[in-house]
Amino acid sequence: MTDEHTDLHWDPALAASLIGKTLLMNLTFLDDDGEVLERQQFFGVVIDADEGEGITLDLLGEHDGDTYTLPPQTSAIKAAEAGVISLAGDKPDFVASWIIHGPPDVANDLDDDEDQPA
């Protein structure tokens, strides 16, 4: 028996294998009654995977050039099955899907430049 803590949500070997691979991210936002408020999908190349900082994507497609950092939970990431493609037609190496209870955070909106200083 060991006293070592094992984090079931972070697999360092999987995290290391993500670097340079493509990831398709699906987000579903639900209201208090469980009804879908919004769905978002984005696609990118994993450029960093850190247990403390999260998993950073260099986004492709309509958000090309932006980055997005996911929580440090490799347990939500699975190898993409044959035939899985993004809305733009890209074939990912991995997919992750999250269900979020609450509205999308405006600060996380990838297209929101209104709050940026001029």
Helices and strands as residue ranges (DSSP letters): H 12-18, E 22-30, E 36-50, E 54-59, G 61-63, E 67-70, G 74-76, E 77-79, E 94-101, G 106-108
